[in-house]
Amino acid sequence: VQLVESGGGLVQPGGSLTLSCTVSGINFSVYALGWYRQAPGKQRELVARISSAGSTAYAESVKGRSTISRDNAKNTMYLQMNSLKPEDTAGYYCNAMHIYTRSDYWGQGTQVTVSS
């Protein structure tokens, strides 16, 4: 099983990024997916999640500024982030959890740095 994140980088405050997570080795359609982030010295926190049926939920800190989506045909999940703030700086990780067994997998992470 592999989850590979991409799309991170350095962006100025107010800018936008779209992260991607491409998954292989699992039946993508029966997994709930999530984006998490972890800043130095802080615990990993949920940013957004999307169910196998496409229902979404967001952390209050990113609500209204981010959109999570999935393309089951491409085995890929996305996180579009707008109006980025310095406090969004973190490593961003994708997670896939089987909807029945609850077994889950993590990607290796992609760094997002918001700075002028």
Order of alpha helices (4+ residues) and beta strands (2+ residues): beta-beta-beta-beta-beta-beta-beta-beta-beta-beta-beta
